[in-house]
Amino acid sequence: MGNNLNTELMQKFARLSLAKKKMKEKLSEIEKQLETMQPIIINNMTDAMIEKFSLKGGVTIFTKTQIWPKIKTDRDKVAAALKEAGLGELVAENFNSNRLASYLRELYRDEKQLPPALAEHLEMNAVIKVQVRKY
């Protein structure tokens, strides 16, 4: 069995996995810097009374306003208020995918089957992935 291992492929996989991890760390660092700069630039542009600014190289910096809901109470009260306001189509009953996955992992670990009511609508899908750990 050991003679058939493609160690070159495994080494390449390990190198790429480690490079991916470093890139994610660098991306996270860049995102933090951008997040810090954003309010400063917004204030600067607001003070200058401009909505866009063109830079060399064909790059334009501009502001964009997006409106998102911010819950003041809790989700159940918002859902009830939406229904009361005639916006019931915005309310959906749902389930927590992460908690369901945790439940399925317990069943798998304990070598148990799905309850019949669930088995009719979903199945346990085992996904095997190769992982890399550097010591």
C-alpha positions as CSV (number, residue, x, y, z in Angstrom):
1,M,0.0,0.0,0.0
2,G,2.8,2.5,0.9
3,N,4.6,1.9,-2.4
4,N,1.6,3.4,-4.3
5,L,1.7,6.7,-2.5
6,N,2.2,9.7,-4.7
7,T,4.5,11.6,-2.4
8,E,5.2,14.4,-5.0
9,L,1.5,15.1,-5.1
10,M,1.3,15.1,-1.3
11,Q,4.2,17.5,-1.1
12,K,2.6,19.8,-3.6
13,F,-0.7,19.6,-1.7
14,A,1.1,20.5,1.6
15,R,3.0,23.4,0.0
16,L,-0.2,24.8,-1.6
17,S,-2.1,24.4,1.7
18,L,0.5,26.3,3.6
19,A,0.6,29.0,1.0
20,K,-3.2,29.3,1.1
21,K,-3.0,29.7,4.9
22,K,-0.4,32.5,4.5
23,M,-2.5,34.2,1.9
24,K,-5.5,34.1,4.1
25,E,-3.5,35.6,7.0
26,K,-2.3,38.4,4.6
27,L,-5.8,39.0,3.3
28,S,-7.1,39.3,6.9
29,E,-4.3,41.8,7.6
30,I,-5.3,43.8,4.5
31,E,-9.0,43.7,5.4
32,K,-8.2,45.1,8.9
33,Q,-6.2,47.9,7.4
34,L,-9.0,48.8,4.9
35,E,-11.5,48.7,7.7
36,T,-9.5,51.1,9.7
37,M,-9.0,53.5,6.8
38,Q,-12.7,53.4,5.7
39,P,-14.2,55.8,8.3
40,I,-11.2,58.2,7.9
41,I,-11.7,58.4,4.1
42,I,-15.5,58.8,4.5
43,N,-14.9,61.7,6.9
44,N,-12.3,63.2,4.6
45,M,-14.6,63.0,1.5
46,T,-17.5,64.3,3.5
47,D,-15.5,67.3,4.8
48,A,-14.4,67.9,1.2
49,M,-18.0,67.6,0.0
50,I,-17.1,65.0,-2.7
51,E,-18.7,61.6,-3.5
52,K,-15.9,60.3,-5.7
53,F,-12.3,60.9,-6.3
54,S,-10.2,59.7,-9.3
55,L,-6.6,58.5,-8.8
56,K,-3.9,57.8,-11.3
57,G,-4.2,54.5,-13.1
58,G,-7.9,54.8,-13.7
59,V,-8.9,54.0,-10.1
60,T,-11.9,55.9,-8.6
61,I,-12.7,55.9,-4.9
62,F,-16.4,56.6,-4.2
63,T,-18.9,56.3,-1.4
64,K,-21.9,54.0,-1.6
65,T,-24.8,53.9,0.8
66,Q,-26.4,50.6,1.6
67,I,-29.4,50.1,3.8
68,W,-29.6,47.1,6.1
69,P,-32.0,46.2,8.9
70,K,-30.7,46.4,12.4
71,I,-32.7,44.5,14.9
72,K,-33.5,46.6,18.1
73,T,-35.4,43.8,20.0
74,D,-35.2,40.2,18.9
75,R,-35.8,38.2,15.7
76,D,-39.1,36.7,16.9
77,K,-40.6,40.2,17.6
78,V,-39.4,41.5,14.3
79,A,-41.0,38.4,12.6
80,A,-44.3,39.1,14.4
81,A,-44.1,42.8,13.5
82,L,-43.5,42.0,9.8
83,K,-46.5,39.7,9.7
84,E,-48.6,42.4,11.5
85,A,-47.5,44.9,8.9
86,G,-48.6,42.7,6.1
87,L,-45.1,41.6,5.2
88,G,-45.4,38.0,6.2
89,E,-43.8,36.9,2.9
90,L,-40.5,38.2,4.3
91,V,-40.7,35.7,7.2
92,A,-39.5,32.2,6.8
93,E,-39.4,29.2,9.1
94,N,-35.9,27.8,9.2
95,F,-33.5,25.4,11.0
96,N,-29.9,25.9,12.2
97,S,-27.6,24.0,9.8
98,N,-24.6,24.0,12.1
99,R,-26.6,22.4,14.9
100,L,-28.1,19.9,12.5
101,A,-24.6,19.0,11.3
102,S,-23.5,18.6,14.9
103,Y,-26.4,16.2,15.6
104,L,-25.6,14.2,12.4
105,R,-21.9,13.9,13.5
106,E,-23.1,12.5,16.8
107,L,-25.2,10.0,15.0
108,Y,-22.3,9.0,12.7
109,R,-19.9,8.7,15.7
110,D,-22.3,6.5,17.6
111,E,-23.1,4.5,14.4
112,K,-26.8,5.3,14.6
113,Q,-29.3,5.9,11.8
114,L,-31.3,9.0,11.1
115,P,-34.8,8.9,12.6
116,P,-37.3,7.8,9.9
117,A,-39.0,11.2,9.9
118,L,-35.7,12.8,9.0
119,A,-34.4,10.1,6.7
120,E,-37.3,10.8,4.4
121,H,-36.1,14.3,3.8
122,L,-32.3,14.3,4.2
123,E,-29.3,12.0,4.4
124,M,-25.9,12.0,6.1
125,N,-23.3,13.0,3.6
126,A,-19.7,12.2,4.8
127,V,-17.2,14.4,3.2
128,I,-13.5,13.4,3.5
129,K,-10.9,16.1,3.0
130,V,-7.1,16.0,3.2
131,Q,-5.7,18.3,5.9
132,V,-2.3,19.7,6.5
133,R,-0.6,20.5,9.8
134,K,2.8,21.9,10.2
135,Y,4.8,21.1,13.3
